[in-house]
């Protein structure tokens, strides 16, 4: 009978009390809350990733001050040249239309 007590977690070392006192409703609540929390974290991570990607795209978008062309520039140079009129431009966000 000693082996059965140890397997069930009610050995003599705890005075006959269960090692982890959880009720069935607490176990069910933990199993139900786990996936909900995981989905919440995944959706927050996705939203953060989308916002970061949009911010990077806005930083790459440049509007030429001379001809008004909007273009993307991936180069690190501080004054990229417009592909249309070949004039140097500062990295500023395009004005909203």
C-alpha positions, -999 to +999 in steps of 0.1 A: +000+000+000+030+023+005+037+024-033+001+033-041+002+063-017+033+076-033+019+074-068-013+093-058+008+120-041-005+113-006+027+099+009+037+100+046+060+130+039+031+153+035+010+139+064-015+122+040-025+155+023-022+158-015+010+174-028-009+199-051-043+206-037-063+214-068-100+207-074-113+194-107-129+228-115-095+246-110-078+221-133-105+226-160-102+264-156-065+262-160-068+241-192-094+265-206-074+297-197-042+284-212-052+285-249-071+318-244-040+334-230-018+319-258-042+333-285-042+367-268-004+368-268-002+356-305-027+383-316-008+410-296+025+399-312+009+399-347-004+435-342+030+446-329+046+430-359+022+447-384+027+481-368+064+477-370+063+467-406+041+496-415+064+520-397+094+507-416+075+511-449+066+547-440+103+555-432+114+542-467+087+562-485+100+595-498+082+623-517+103+644-540+102+681-531+108+691-568+085+669-589+062+653-562+070+617-571+065+593-542+091+565-542+107+540-519+144+541-511+162+513-493+197+529-494+212+544-462+223+576-478+210+608-461+200+625-494+187+599-518+181+610-554+146+609-570+144+583-598+123+607-619+141+640-618+174+629-602+173+657-576+185+649-540+158+648-514+157+648-476+141+618-458+107+633-448+074+615-448+052+622-478+023+646-473-011+630-471-034+637-500 
